[in-house]
Amino acid sequence: MKLFKVFEDIVQYFSDAFARIFGPNDEPVPSIGVQPFEGDVPSEPLED
């Protein structure tokens, strides 16, 4: 019975590591999106 417990602990160890590597991130995600334009518009169009 002790062998089964050791095997179960090993499987649990690796499954926790796998879930932590490939699972969702715990860090907060900054809100991003369309930002308003706050620059100066040139009075005359620029030519190349």
PDB file of N, H, CA, C and O in Angstrom:
ATOM      1  N   MET A   1       0.815  -1.194   0.000  1.00  0.00           N
ATOM      2  CA  MET A   1       0.000   0.000   0.000  1.00  0.00           C
ATOM      3  C   MET A   1       0.860   1.259   0.000  1.00  0.00           C
ATOM      4  O   MET A   1       0.472   2.281  -0.567  1.00  0.00           O
ATOM      5  N   LYS A   2       2.008   1.187   0.626  1.00  0.00           N
ATOM      6  H   LYS A   2       2.323   0.357   1.086  1.00  0.00           H
ATOM      7  CA  LYS A   2       2.871   2.358   0.659  1.00  0.00           C
ATOM      8  C   LYS A   2       3.379   2.703  -0.744  1.00  0.00           C
ATOM      9  O   LYS A   2       3.579   3.875  -1.063  1.00  0.00           O
ATOM     10  N   LEU A   3       3.586   1.683  -1.579  1.00  0.00           N
ATOM     11  H   LEU A   3       3.423   0.731  -1.320  1.00  0.00           H
ATOM     12  CA  LEU A   3       4.038   1.909  -2.949  1.00  0.00           C
ATOM     13  C   LEU A   3       2.989   2.713  -3.731  1.00  0.00           C
ATOM     14  O   LEU A   3       3.347   3.597  -4.510  1.00  0.00           O
ATOM     15  N   PHE A   4       1.721   2.420  -3.534  1.00  0.00           N
ATOM     16  H   PHE A   4       1.430   1.702  -2.902  1.00  0.00           H
ATOM     17  CA  PHE A   4       0.663   3.158  -4.215  1.00  0.00           C
ATOM     18  C   PHE A   4       0.623   4.613  -3.753  1.00  0.00           C
ATOM     19  O   PHE A   4       0.372   5.513  -4.555  1.00  0.00           O
ATOM     20  N   LYS A   5       0.866   4.841  -2.488  1.00  0.00           N
ATOM     21  H   LYS A   5       1.070   4.110  -1.837  1.00  0.00           H
ATOM     22  CA  LYS A   5       0.878   6.203  -1.953  1.00  0.00           C
ATOM     23  C   LYS A   5       2.040   7.002  -2.545  1.00  0.00           C
ATOM     24  O   LYS A   5       1.878   8.176  -2.879  1.00  0.00           O
ATOM     25  N   VAL A   6       3.194   6.379  -2.673  1.00  0.00           N
ATOM     26  H   VAL A   6       3.325   5.425  -2.401  1.00  0.00           H
ATOM     27  CA  VAL A   6       4.355   7.043  -3.263  1.00  0.00           C
ATOM     28  C   VAL A   6       4.063   7.371  -4.729  1.00  0.00           C
ATOM     29  O   VAL A   6       4.356   8.473  -5.191  1.00  0.00           O
ATOM     30  N   PHE A   7       3.490   6.416  -5.454  1.00  0.00           N
ATOM     31  H   PHE A   7       3.252   5.521  -5.078  1.00  0.00           H
ATOM     32  CA  PHE A   7       3.150   6.642  -6.853  1.00  0.00           C
ATOM     33  C   PHE A   7       2.116   7.770  -6.988  1.00  0.00           C
ATOM     34  O   PHE A   7       2.219   8.604  -7.887  1.00  0.00           O
ATOM     35  N   GLU A   8       1.136   7.791  -6.105  1.00  0.00           N
ATOM     36  H   GLU A   8       1.053   7.113  -5.374  1.00  0.00           H
ATOM     37  CA  GLU A   8       0.120   8.844  -6.128  1.00  0.00           C
ATOM     38  C   GLU A   8       0.740  10.205  -5.848  1.00  0.00           C
ATOM     39  O   GLU A   8       0.372  11.193  -6.485  1.00  0.00           O
ATOM     40  N   ASP A   9       1.667  10.272  -4.911  1.00  0.00           N
ATOM     41  H   ASP A   9       1.965   9.470  -4.394  1.00  0.00           H
ATOM     42  CA  ASP A   9       2.346  11.533  -4.602  1.00  0.00           C
ATOM     43  C   ASP A   9       3.179  12.028  -5.783  1.00  0.00           C
ATOM     44  O   ASP A   9       3.219  13.228  -6.054  1.00  0.00           O
ATOM     45  N   ILE A  10       3.839  11.114  -6.482  1.00  0.00           N
ATOM     46  H   ILE A  10       3.807  10.140  -6.262  1.00  0.00           H
ATOM     47  CA  ILE A  10       4.646  11.500  -7.644  1.00  0.00           C
ATOM     48  C   ILE A  10       3.758  12.033  -8.763  1.00  0.00           C
ATOM     49  O   ILE A  10       4.072  13.052  -9.378  1.00  0.00           O
ATOM     50  N   VAL A  11       2.654  11.347  -9.025  1.00  0.00           N
ATOM     51  H   VAL A  11       2.399  10.519  -8.525  1.00  0.00           H
ATOM     52  CA  VAL A  11       1.721  11.798 -10.053  1.00  0.00           C
ATOM     53  C   VAL A  11       1.145  13.162  -9.673  1.00  0.00           C
ATOM     54  O   VAL A  11       1.023  14.036 -10.531  1.00  0.00           O
ATOM     55  N   GLN A  12       0.798  13.352  -8.434  1.00  0.00           N
ATOM     56  H   GLN A  12       0.896  12.642  -7.737  1.00  0.00           H
ATOM     57  CA  GLN A  12       0.261  14.635  -7.968  1.00  0.00           C
ATOM     58  C   GLN A  12       1.290  15.745  -8.123  1.00  0.00           C
ATOM     59  O   GLN A  12       0.938  16.858  -8.515  1.00  0.00           O
ATOM     60  N   TYR A  13       2.539  15.469  -7.829  1.00  0.00           N
ATOM     61  H   TYR A  13       2.825  14.565  -7.511  1.00  0.00           H
ATOM     62  CA  TYR A  13       3.613  16.457  -7.940  1.00  0.00           C
ATOM     63  C   TYR A  13       3.742  16.934  -9.384  1.00  0.00           C
ATOM     64  O   TYR A  13       3.806  18.137  -9.638  1.00  0.00           O
ATOM     65  N   PHE A  14       3.779  15.996 -10.331  1.00  0.00           N
ATOM     66  H   PHE A  14       3.727  15.019 -10.126  1.00  0.00           H
ATOM     67  CA  PHE A  14       3.949  16.372 -11.728  1.00  0.00           C
ATOM     68  C   PHE A  14       2.687  17.013 -12.309  1.00  0.00           C
ATOM     69  O   PHE A  14       2.790  17.908 -13.148  1.00  0.00           O
ATOM     70  N   SER A  15       1.532  16.586 -11.892  1.00  0.00           N
ATOM     71  H   SER A  15       1.449  15.859 -11.211  1.00  0.00           H
ATOM     72  CA  SER A  15       0.308  17.197 -12.414  1.00  0.00           C
ATOM     73  C   SER A  15       0.151  18.626 -11.887  1.00  0.00           C
ATOM     74  O   SER A  15      -0.346  19.493 -12.607  1.00  0.00           O
ATOM     75  N   ASP A  16       0.562  18.882 -10.656  1.00  0.00           N
ATOM     76  H   ASP A  16       0.965  18.178 -10.071  1.00  0.00           H
ATOM     77  CA  ASP A  16       0.527  20.251 -10.135  1.00  0.00           C
ATOM     78  C   ASP A  16       1.492  21.152 -10.911  1.00  0.00           C
ATOM     79  O   ASP A  16       1.163  22.292 -11.240  1.00  0.00           O
ATOM     80  N   ALA A  17       2.682  20.626 -11.197  1.00  0.00           N
ATOM     81  H   ALA A  17       2.949  19.700 -10.930  1.00  0.00           H
ATOM     82  CA  ALA A  17       3.659  21.404 -11.961  1.00  0.00           C
ATOM     83  C   ALA A  17       3.134  21.686 -13.367  1.00  0.00           C
ATOM     84  O   ALA A  17       3.263  22.804 -13.866  1.00  0.00           O
ATOM     85  N   PHE A  18       2.550  20.691 -13.999  1.00  0.00           N
ATOM     86  H   PHE A  18       2.445  19.782 -13.594  1.00  0.00           H
ATOM     87  CA  PHE A  18       1.999  20.858 -15.347  1.00  0.00           C
ATOM     88  C   PHE A  18       0.882  21.894 -15.342  1.00  0.00           C
ATOM     89  O   PHE A  18       0.826  22.753 -16.222  1.00  0.00           O
ATOM     90  N   ALA A  19      -0.001  21.818 -14.357  1.00  0.00           N
ATOM     91  H   ALA A  19       0.045  21.121 -13.641  1.00  0.00           H
ATOM     92  CA  ALA A  19      -1.102  22.775 -14.269  1.00  0.00           C
ATOM     93  C   ALA A  19      -0.588  24.187 -14.005  1.00  0.00           C
ATOM     94  O   ALA A  19      -1.167  25.160 -14.487  1.00  0.00           O
ATOM     95  N   ARG A  20       0.474  24.297 -13.258  1.00  0.00           N
ATOM     96  H   ARG A  20       0.944  23.506 -12.867  1.00  0.00           H
ATOM     97  CA  ARG A  20       1.020  25.621 -12.962  1.00  0.00           C
ATOM     98  C   ARG A  20       1.719  26.231 -14.168  1.00  0.00           C
ATOM     99  O   ARG A  20       1.648  27.442 -14.381  1.00  0.00           O
ATOM    100  N   ILE A  21       2.394  25.402 -14.958  1.00  0.00           N
ATOM    101  H   ILE A  21       2.452  24.419 -14.785  1.00  0.00           H
ATOM    102  CA  ILE A  21       3.087  25.901 -16.140  1.00  0.00           C
ATOM    103  C   ILE A  21       2.096  26.310 -17.224  1.00  0.00           C
ATOM    104  O   ILE A  21       2.221  27.385 -17.812  1.00  0.00           O
ATOM    105  N   PHE A  22       1.112  25.453 -17.488  1.00  0.00           N
ATOM    106  H   PHE A  22       1.010  24.581 -17.011  1.00  0.00           H
ATOM    107  CA  PHE A  22       0.210  25.671 -18.607  1.00  0.00           C
ATOM    108  C   PHE A  22      -1.147  26.233 -18.205  1.00  0.00           C
ATOM    109  O   PHE A  22      -2.028  26.366 -19.054  1.00  0.00           O
ATOM    110  N   GLY A  23      -1.332  26.560 -16.952  1.00  0.00           N
ATOM    111  H   GLY A  23      -0.615  26.451 -16.263  1.00  0.00           H
ATOM    112  CA  GLY A  23      -2.597  27.108 -16.486  1.00  0.00           C
ATOM    113  C   GLY A  23      -2.655  28.608 -16.660  1.00  0.00           C
ATOM    114  O   GLY A  23      -1.681  29.220 -17.097  1.00  0.00           O
ATOM    115  N   PRO A  24      -3.785  29.211 -16.325  1.00  0.00           N
ATOM    116  CA  PRO A  24      -3.916  30.661 -16.447  1.00  0.00           C
ATOM    117  C   PRO A  24      -3.004  31.393 -15.467  1.00  0.00           C
ATOM    118  O   PRO A  24      -2.654  30.875 -14.407  1.00  0.00           O
ATOM    119  N   ASN A  25      -2.640  32.579 -15.842  1.00  0.00           N
ATOM    120  H   ASN A  25      -2.925  33.000 -16.703  1.00  0.00           H
ATOM    121  CA  ASN A  25      -1.723  33.398 -15.067  1.00  0.00           C
ATOM    122  C   ASN A  25      -2.463  34.065 -13.905  1.00  0.00           C
ATOM    123  O   ASN A  25      -3.626  34.436 -14.056  1.00  0.00           O
ATOM    124  N   ASP A  26      -1.819  34.222 -12.760  1.00  0.00           N
ATOM    125  H   ASP A  26      -0.873  33.920 -12.636  1.00  0.00           H
ATOM    126  CA  ASP A  26      -2.422  34.854 -11.588  1.00  0.00           C
ATOM    127  C   ASP A  26      -2.192  36.361 -11.548  1.00  0.00           C
ATOM    128  O   ASP A  26      -2.771  37.054 -10.711  1.00  0.00           O
ATOM    129  N   GLU A  27      -1.351  36.872 -12.446  1.00  0.00           N
ATOM    130  H   GLU A  27      -0.881  36.308 -13.126  1.00  0.00           H
ATOM    131  CA  GLU A  27      -1.033  38.289 -12.433  1.00  0.00           C
ATOM    132  C   GLU A  27      -2.198  39.101 -12.993  1.00  0.00           C
ATOM    133  O   GLU A  27      -2.879  38.654 -13.916  1.00  0.00           O
ATOM    134  N   PRO A  28      -2.429  40.284 -12.444  1.00  0.00           N
ATOM    135  CA  PRO A  28      -3.511  41.118 -12.976  1.00  0.00           C
ATOM    136  C   PRO A  28      -3.171  41.617 -14.382  1.00  0.00           C
ATOM    137  O   PRO A  28      -2.027  41.973 -14.665  1.00  0.00           O
ATOM    138  N   VAL A  29      -4.159  41.638 -15.239  1.00  0.00           N
ATOM    139  H   VAL A  29      -5.088  41.349 -15.009  1.00  0.00           H
ATOM    140  CA  VAL A  29      -3.967  42.075 -16.618  1.00  0.00           C
ATOM    141  C   VAL A  29      -4.408  43.522 -16.714  1.00  0.00           C
ATOM    142  O   VAL A  29      -5.513  43.863 -16.293  1.00  0.00           O
ATOM    143  N   PRO A  30      -3.550  44.387 -17.268  1.00  0.00           N
ATOM    144  CA  PRO A  30      -3.958  45.787 -17.397  1.00  0.00           C
ATOM    145  C   PRO A  30      -5.068  45.919 -18.435  1.00  0.00           C
ATOM    146  O   PRO A  30      -5.102  45.187 -19.425  1.00  0.00           O
ATOM    147  N   SER A  31      -5.965  46.856 -18.195  1.00  0.00           N
ATOM    148  H   SER A  31      -5.937  47.451 -17.391  1.00  0.00           H
ATOM    149  CA  SER A  31      -7.020  47.082 -19.176  1.00  0.00           C
ATOM    150  C   SER A  31      -6.437  47.871 -20.340  1.00  0.00           C
ATOM    151  O   SER A  31      -5.828  48.924 -20.155  1.00  0.00           O
ATOM    152  N   ILE A  32      -6.632  47.348 -21.522  1.00  0.00           N
ATOM    153  H   ILE A  32      -7.127  46.492 -21.673  1.00  0.00           H
ATOM    154  CA  ILE A  32      -6.128  48.028 -22.717  1.00  0.00           C
ATOM    155  C   ILE A  32      -7.290  48.222 -23.670  1.00  0.00           C
ATOM    156  O   ILE A  32      -8.337  47.592 -23.519  1.00  0.00           O
ATOM    157  N   GLY A  33      -7.116  49.055 -24.608  1.00  0.00           N
ATOM    158  H   GLY A  33      -6.265  49.567 -24.730  1.00  0.00           H
ATOM    159  CA  GLY A  33      -8.153  49.307 -25.588  1.00  0.00           C
ATOM    160  C   GLY A  33      -7.793  50.528 -26.405  1.00  0.00           C
ATOM    161  O   GLY A  33      -6.634  50.940 -26.460  1.00  0.00           O
ATOM    162  N   VAL A  34      -8.788  51.092 -27.030  1.00  0.00           N
ATOM    163  H   VAL A  34      -9.729  50.757 -26.985  1.00  0.00           H
ATOM    164  CA  VAL A  34      -8.573  52.271 -27.864  1.00  0.00           C
ATOM    165  C   VAL A  34      -8.288  53.457 -26.950  1.00  0.00           C
ATOM    166  O   VAL A  34      -9.042  53.739 -26.019  1.00  0.00           O
ATOM    167  N   GLN A  35      -7.201  54.136 -27.230  1.00  0.00           N
ATOM    168  H   GLN A  35      -6.588  53.907 -27.986  1.00  0.00           H
ATOM    169  CA  GLN A  35      -6.819  55.304 -26.449  1.00  0.00           C
ATOM    170  C   GLN A  35      -7.138  56.565 -27.252  1.00  0.00           C
ATOM    171  O   GLN A  35      -6.942  56.581 -28.467  1.00  0.00           O
ATOM    172  N   PRO A  36      -7.618  57.602 -26.609  1.00  0.00           N
ATOM    173  CA  PRO A  36      -7.921  58.837 -27.346  1.00  0.00           C
ATOM    174  C   PRO A  36      -6.636  59.511 -27.839  1.00  0.00           C
ATOM    175  O   PRO A  36      -5.591  59.434 -27.192  1.00  0.00           O
ATOM    176  N   PHE A  37      -6.735  60.157 -28.973  1.00  0.00           N
ATOM    177  H   PHE A  37      -7.583  60.220 -29.498  1.00  0.00           H
ATOM    178  CA  PHE A  37      -5.589  60.868 -29.539  1.00  0.00           C
ATOM    179  C   PHE A  37      -5.439  62.187 -28.798  1.00  0.00           C
ATOM    180  O   PHE A  37      -6.391  62.961 -28.695  1.00  0.00           O
ATOM    181  N   GLU A  38      -4.255  62.439 -28.288  1.00  0.00           N
ATOM    182  H   GLU A  38      -3.481  61.811 -28.371  1.00  0.00           H
ATOM    183  CA  GLU A  38      -3.999  63.665 -27.537  1.00  0.00           C
ATOM    184  C   GLU A  38      -2.867  64.476 -28.153  1.00  0.00           C
ATOM    185  O   GLU A  38      -2.245  65.289 -27.470  1.00  0.00           O
ATOM    186  N   GLY A  39      -2.594  64.262 -29.442  1.00  0.00           N
ATOM    187  H   GLY A  39      -3.099  63.601 -29.997  1.00  0.00           H
ATOM    188  CA  GLY A  39      -1.497  64.968 -30.089  1.00  0.00           C
ATOM    189  C   GLY A  39      -1.963  66.227 -30.789  1.00  0.00           C
ATOM    190  O   GLY A  39      -3.146  66.565 -30.774  1.00  0.00           O
ATOM    191  N   ASP A  40      -1.019  66.911 -31.399  1.00  0.00           N
ATOM    192  H   ASP A  40      -0.058  66.637 -31.411  1.00  0.00           H
ATOM    193  CA  ASP A  40      -1.316  68.124 -32.163  1.00  0.00           C
ATOM    194  C   ASP A  40      -1.519  67.749 -33.623  1.00  0.00           C
ATOM    195  O   ASP A  40      -0.738  66.989 -34.195  1.00  0.00           O
ATOM    196  N   VAL A  41      -2.566  68.286 -34.214  1.00  0.00           N
ATOM    197  H   VAL A  41      -3.201  68.904 -33.750  1.00  0.00           H
ATOM    198  CA  VAL A  41      -2.839  68.063 -35.633  1.00  0.00           C
ATOM    199  C   VAL A  41      -2.144  69.149 -36.425  1.00  0.00           C
ATOM    200  O   VAL A  41      -2.299  70.329 -36.109  1.00  0.00           O
ATOM    201  N   PRO A  42      -1.355  68.778 -37.481  1.00  0.00           N
ATOM    202  CA  PRO A  42      -0.681  69.809 -38.260  1.00  0.00           C
ATOM    203  C   PRO A  42      -1.707  70.648 -39.035  1.00  0.00           C
ATOM    204  O   PRO A  42      -2.728  70.127 -39.485  1.00  0.00           O
ATOM    205  N   SER A  43      -1.428  71.954 -39.186  1.00  0.00           N
ATOM    206  H   SER A  43      -0.599  72.377 -38.821  1.00  0.00           H
ATOM    207  CA  SER A  43      -2.367  72.840 -39.878  1.00  0.00           C
ATOM    208  C   SER A  43      -2.313  72.593 -41.387  1.00  0.00           C
ATOM    209  O   SER A  43      -3.312  72.793 -42.077  1.00  0.00           O
ATOM    210  N   GLU A  44      -1.174  72.165 -41.904  1.00  0.00           N
ATOM    211  H   GLU A  44      -0.362  72.002 -41.344  1.00  0.00           H
ATOM    212  CA  GLU A  44      -1.037  71.868 -43.343  1.00  0.00           C
ATOM    213  C   GLU A  44      -0.667  70.387 -43.488  1.00  0.00           C
ATOM    214  O   GLU A  44       0.080  69.853 -42.669  1.00  0.00           O
ATOM    215  N   PRO A  45      -1.183  69.732 -44.515  1.00  0.00           N
ATOM    216  CA  PRO A  45      -0.837  68.310 -44.715  1.00  0.00           C
ATOM    217  C   PRO A  45       0.654  68.148 -45.034  1.00  0.00           C
ATOM    218  O   PRO A  45       1.239  68.985 -45.721  1.00  0.00           O
ATOM    219  N   LEU A  46       1.250  67.093 -44.543  1.00  0.00           N
ATOM    220  H   LEU A  46       0.774  66.413 -43.984  1.00  0.00           H
ATOM    221  CA  LEU A  46       2.650  66.819 -44.790  1.00  0.00           C
ATOM    222  C   LEU A  46       2.807  66.115 -46.129  1.00  0.00           C
ATOM    223  O   LEU A  46       2.006  65.244 -46.470  1.00  0.00           O
ATOM    224  N   GLU A  47       3.827  66.484 -46.886  1.00  0.00           N
ATOM    225  H   GLU A  47       4.477  67.191 -46.609  1.00  0.00           H
ATOM    226  CA  GLU A  47       4.103  65.854 -48.172  1.00  0.00           C
ATOM    227  C   GLU A  47       5.382  65.044 -48.076  1.00  0.00           C
ATOM    228  O   GLU A  47       6.325  65.429 -47.385  1.00  0.00           O
ATOM    229  N   ASP A  48       5.405  63.925 -48.772  1.00  0.00           N
ATOM    230  H   ASP A  48       4.639  63.612 -49.334  1.00  0.00           H
ATOM    231  CA  ASP A  48       6.597  63.060 -48.770  1.00  0.00           C
ATOM    232  C   ASP A  48       7.642  63.550 -49.719  1.00  0.00           C
ATOM    233  O   ASP A  48       8.704  62.939 -49.838  1.00  0.00           O
TER     234      ASP A  48
END
